[in-house]
Amino acid sequence: PTFSTRMTDDRILLHTSTSLLRACTRLLPFHLLLAALGGWRAHGLCAVIAWTLITLSLAWLHWRIAFDAAIFRRWLAVPDSDGFDRALHTLRLRRPRQPPPTLPQRCRGATRLCRQLLLMTLVQAAMTAVLTSRPAPPCPAAASHNAGANPNCCSSRWWRGEFGHFRQWRRLAWRRCRRQRQGGHPHH
């Protein structure tokens, strides 16, 4: 290939990679929705740890994809991968590599990030489906009083998922239940 053909091929490769990265950023609202649903229904230590790891992995991937998309957009206007490598080394974000990666290698790396994001999307969707399909654990106080009579009772609120997995919210629910059983006002 001639020099002009090679430049055109590199430009097409950059444009395609940039478009792919930009398309992956559109998954962010979907991931945020699944993270909220999963966090709302994550009960138990294993579920909370799995939910946290998946959410942090997706946050990292989204950050990397947004960073790479910005760099690739800049290279479309001003191709300067050597300056980029020097900047990464100066900021101590990467050790210098000899020889530096070629543009096709960089584009394959960006594509690999997109594939990882899609795989993590499947993992997060499966995890959220599992978490939302299982019932929330029952309130232990349900046996000692009629949970269906009062919609603000801890058992009813637990089944609606208002308390999630946070201990302080559970303590608040227990206090309200005790006050309701003793005839006190639930909001004190």
BELNOR-V401426 format. One record per residue. PSI is psi in whole degrees, 0 to 359 (none if undefined). OMEGA is omega in whole degrees, -180 to 180 (999 if undefined). D_FIRST is the distance of its C-alpha to the first C-alpha in whole Angstrom. Layout:
psi;omega;d_first
PSI;OMEGA;D_FIRST
PSI;OMEGA;D_FIRST
This chain:
psi;omega;d_first
147;178;0
171;-179;4
316;-179;7
324;177;8
319;179;6
317;178;6
320;179;10
318;178;11
316;178;10
319;180;12
318;178;15
318;178;15
315;178;15
315;-179;18
317;180;20
316;180;20
319;179;21
318;179;24
320;178;25
315;179;26
318;180;27
321;179;29
323;180;30
331;-180;32
342;179;34
351;177;36
349;-176;37
312;179;40
322;178;43
317;179;43
322;178;43
319;177;45
313;179;47
324;178;47
319;179;48
315;178;51
315;180;52
319;178;52
326;180;53
325;-175;56
3;-178;57
109;178;56
133;-179;59
152;-175;60
315;-179;58
317;-180;55
319;180;54
318;179;54
314;179;52
315;179;50
317;-180;50
314;180;49
318;179;46
315;-179;44
317;178;45
321;178;44
317;179;41
322;178;40
316;179;41
314;-180;38
318;178;35
320;178;36
313;180;36
319;-180;33
319;178;31
320;178;32
311;180;31
321;179;28
319;179;28
319;180;29
316;-179;26
322;176;23
320;178;25
319;180;25
334;175;22
322;180;21
312;-177;23
98;-180;22
113;-179;20
68;-179;22
332;178;21
317;177;23
322;177;26
315;179;26
318;178;26
319;179;29
317;178;31
320;179;31
318;180;32
320;179;35
0;-180;36
37;176;37
344;179;35
143;174;32
147;179;32
139;179;29
141;176;27
121;-9;25
158;179;22
153;-179;22
146;178;20
168;179;17
316;177;16
323;177;16
319;179;19
319;180;21
323;175;20
323;176;21
319;177;24
320;178;25
322;178;25
319;176;27
318;179;29
319;177;29
319;178;30
321;178;33
318;179;34
321;177;34
316;179;36
332;175;39
316;177;39
317;180;40
315;-180;43
319;179;44
318;178;45
316;179;47
317;180;48
321;178;50
318;179;51
315;-178;53
321;-178;54
343;-179;55
337;-179;57
146;-178;59
152;176;62
151;180;63
144;-178;66
155;177;69
129;-180;71
338;-178;74
354;-176;77
329;-179;76
335;-174;79
349;177;82
168;-176;81
106;-176;81
332;-176;77
345;-176;77
327;-176;79
118;-179;78
345;178;74
2;179;74
151;-176;75
327;-179;72
315;179;72
317;-179;71
326;178;69
313;-179;67
330;177;67
351;175;65
20;-176;63
341;-174;64
353;176;64
223;-176;61
14;-176;61
128;-176;62
320;-177;65
328;177;67
325;177;66
318;178;68
320;178;71
318;180;71
318;179;72
318;179;74
316;180;76
319;179;76
316;179;77
318;179;80
320;180;81
319;179;81
330;180;83
358;178;86
7;179;86
172;180;84
133;-174;82
350;-175;78
12;178;77
none;999;79
